[in-house]
Amino acid sequence: MAQTTLTRNGADQFVISGNLSFATATELLKQSEQLFESANVINVNLAAVTHADSAGLALLLEWLRYGKRTNKTVRYHELPAQLRSLAAISEVESLLVS
């Protein structure tokens, strides 16, 4: 399985690559706590996500909750079709796409 990473790519830019799934969501959440702490705005690029499931969607929603708790704007960019479909089925697409 390809490694999944969350990396900082500039002051407020973050990139996820690999799988966004049950197998990776917990570790990504732990990594994000430190990475997001010093960002004023959190822009997450998802173009390099190769697979996503409902745990990946839950992680994105958790990051939105984190943004509300910390008064930080969280934005998602280049949401893969698989995540967009999951969000639409779950009726939360409007929360992820601005």
C-alpha positions in Angstrom: 0.0 0.0 0.0 1.2 3.5 -0.8 2.2 5.7 2.1 -0.3 8.4 3.0 1.1 11.8 3.9 -0.1 15.1 5.2 2.5 17.8 4.5 2.8 21.5 4.9 3.4 23.3 1.6 3.6 27.0 2.6 2.2 29.0 5.5 -1.4 27.9 5.2 -1.2 25.2 2.5 -1.4 21.5 3.2 -1.3 18.5 0.9 -2.7 15.0 1.4 -1.4 12.2 -0.8 -2.3 8.6 -0.8 -5.3 6.9 0.9 -7.7 8.8 3.0 -9.4 5.9 4.7 -10.1 3.8 7.9 -6.4 2.7 7.8 -5.0 6.2 7.7 -7.5 8.7 9.2 -6.4 8.3 12.9 -2.8 8.9 12.1 -3.6 11.9 9.8 -5.7 13.4 12.6 -2.7 13.1 15.0 -0.3 14.7 12.5 -2.7 17.5 11.7 -2.9 18.6 15.4 0.7 19.8 15.2 0.7 20.9 11.6 -2.4 23.0 11.8 -1.6 24.7 15.1 0.4 27.6 13.7 -1.7 28.1 10.6 -4.2 31.0 10.4 -6.1 29.5 7.5 -6.0 25.8 6.6 -6.1 25.1 2.8 -6.0 21.4 2.2 -5.3 20.2 -1.3 -6.7 16.7 -2.0 -5.6 16.3 -5.6 -3.1 13.5 -4.7 -5.7 11.4 -2.8 -5.8 8.0 -4.5 -8.6 6.4 -2.4 -11.1 7.7 0.1 -13.8 6.1 2.2 -16.3 7.3 4.9 -13.5 7.6 7.5 -11.7 10.0 5.2 -14.9 12.0 4.9 -15.2 12.0 8.7 -11.7 13.3 9.0 -12.5 16.2 6.7 -15.6 17.0 8.8 -13.5 16.8 12.0 -11.0 19.3 10.6 -14.0 21.6 9.9 -15.0 21.3 13.6 -11.4 22.0 14.6 -11.5 25.2 12.5 -14.7 26.3 14.3 -13.2 25.5 17.7 -10.0 27.5 17.0 -11.5 30.3 14.8 -9.6 29.1 11.7 -11.0 28.8 8.2 -10.6 25.4 6.7 -10.9 25.0 2.9 -10.7 22.0 0.7 -9.3 22.1 -2.8 -9.5 19.6 -5.6 -11.8 17.3 -3.8 -11.6 13.9 -5.6 -14.8 12.6 -7.2 -15.0 9.7 -4.7 -15.0 12.0 -1.7 -17.5 14.3 -3.5 -19.9 11.4 -4.0 -19.6 10.3 -0.4 -20.3 13.8 0.8 -23.3 14.1 -1.5 -24.8 10.8 -0.3 -24.2 12.0 3.3 -25.7 15.4 2.5 -22.6 17.3 3.7 -21.2 18.3 0.3 -22.0 21.9 0.9 -19.8 21.9 4.0 -16.8 20.7 2.0 -17.2 22.7 -1.2 -17.3 26.5 -1.1 
